Structure formats: C-alpha cells, structure tokens
Amino acid sequence: MQSLRHQRIRELLKRETGELLRQRLPLDSYGLVSVHEVFVAGDLKHANILLGHVGSKDQRDLAAKYLLRHRGELQKEISSQVVMKYAPQIRFTFDDSIERGNDVLSIIEDMEHSEESSP
C-alpha cells in the first residue's frame, strides 16, 4: 500500500500530464490521448504513465513517436508544475487492455453466432 504522499503525487502527475498532452497533441493529428494511470517508484524517482488512445493506428504511432522524441521536454514541463526534490524520470506506455477486451468480446460474439447458426 502506497502512502498518502504517493497517492497525491500520482494524482498531480496524472492531472498535469493530461493537461500537457491536451495542449501538445491536437486531436486531428494524434487522436485522443488520455492518461489512464500513473505508477511511481517507492523513491519517487521514476514514473510510468499509462496512456489510452482513441483514434487510428497511424495516429497512435504518431503520438508514440512524438512522446518518445519529446520525452525530455515533457518531463521538464511536468516537473516545473509538480515541484519535488527529484523530478521523476517519466516513461510513457500505451494501455492495450481496452483493445484486448474488445477483441475477446468479438470472439465471444462470433462463437455465439456460429452456435446459433449450426444445427
């Protein structure tokens, strides 16, 4: 169980990162990129930001490339908004759980339709 301080920092990082991504990644070019969750290390020196994406595969690839290329700038802006003794090293990761869940649901639907059509 993480401390109350960890929870507050996670929420601050989540809010500030979400706002920064809304400013930096326009919808028409990159799709909708949102922050799902933020995980911080025990020493608060590393943070893994879990992102969700709504849009095409090409838009997601563009967003991933942008985040990889500009990670340092984004990290600097986030650390200026969330003042801490050590600015955490940020890593962006896209969350595929919703897509995988939709794939599982479509497989189940296909199985149900095939069972209904067979005698």
C-alpha positions in Angstrom: 0.0 0.0 0.0 1.4 3.3 -1.0 1.4 6.3 1.3 -0.9 9.2 1.1 2.0 11.2 -0.3 2.5 8.7 -3.2 -1.2 8.9 -4.0 -1.2 12.7 -4.1 1.9 12.8 -6.3 0.3 10.2 -8.6 -2.8 12.3 -8.9 -0.8 15.5 -9.5 1.3 13.8 -12.2 -1.8 12.4 -13.8 -3.6 15.8 -13.9 -0.6 17.8 -15.1 0.4 15.2 -17.8 -3.2 15.0 -19.1 -3.4 18.8 -19.4 0.0 19.0 -21.1 -0.9 16.2 -23.6 -4.2 18.0 -24.4 -2.2 21.1 -25.3 0.6 19.4 -27.2 -1.2 16.7 -29.1 -4.0 18.1 -31.3 -7.0 15.7 -31.8 -7.0 15.8 -35.6 -3.3 14.8 -35.9 -2.8 12.4 -33.0 -6.2 11.3 -31.9 -7.3 11.5 -28.3 -4.5 10.6 -25.9 -5.5 10.4 -22.3 -3.8 9.4 -19.0 -5.2 6.2 -17.5 -2.9 5.7 -14.6 0.4 6.8 -13.1 2.7 4.5 -11.3 5.5 5.9 -9.2 8.5 4.1 -7.7 8.9 3.9 -4.0 11.7 6.5 -4.1 9.6 8.8 -6.4 12.5 8.9 -8.9 10.7 7.0 -11.7 7.2 7.3 -13.0 5.4 5.1 -15.6 2.5 6.9 -17.2 -0.1 4.6 -18.7 -1.9 6.2 -21.7 -5.1 5.4 -23.5 -5.7 6.3 -27.1 -8.8 6.7 -29.3 -8.1 7.1 -33.0 -6.5 5.3 -35.8 -3.4 3.1 -35.6 -1.4 5.7 -37.6 -2.4 8.4 -35.1 -1.3 6.2 -32.3 2.0 5.6 -33.9 2.5 9.3 -34.5 1.6 10.0 -30.8 4.1 7.4 -29.6 6.9 8.8 -31.8 6.1 12.3 -30.6 6.2 11.2 -26.9 9.4 9.3 -27.4 11.1 12.2 -29.2 9.9 14.9 -26.8 10.0 13.0 -23.5 12.7 15.3 -22.0 10.8 18.5 -22.8 7.5 17.0 -21.4 9.3 15.8 -18.3 10.8 19.2 -17.7 7.4 20.9 -18.1 5.7 18.4 -15.8 8.4 18.7 -13.2 8.0 22.5 -13.2 4.3 22.1 -12.4 4.8 19.3 -9.8 7.6 20.6 -7.6 9.5 17.8 -5.9 13.0 17.3 -4.6 13.8 15.0 -7.5 12.0 15.2 -10.8 10.9 11.7 -11.7 12.1 10.0 -14.9 9.0 9.6 -16.9 8.2 6.7 -19.2 5.1 6.7 -21.4 3.3 3.4 -22.1 0.1 2.8 -24.1 -2.6 0.7 -22.4 -3.9 -2.0 -24.8 -6.3 -3.6 -22.3 -9.4 -2.0 -23.8 -8.5 -3.2 -27.3 -7.8 -6.7 -26.0 -11.1 -6.7 -24.1 -12.9 -5.7 -27.3 -11.1 -8.5 -29.2 -12.2 -11.0 -26.6 -15.8 -9.8 -26.8 -15.9 -10.0 -30.6 -14.5 -13.6 -30.4 -17.3 -14.5 -27.9 -19.9 -12.9 -30.2 -18.6 -14.8 -33.2 -18.7 -18.1 -31.2 -22.3 -17.3 -30.1 -23.4 -16.6 -33.7 -21.7 -19.8 -35.0 -23.5 -21.8 -32.4 -26.9 -20.3 -33.3 -26.4 -21.0 -37.0 -25.3 -24.6 -36.6 -28.0 -27.3 -36.1 
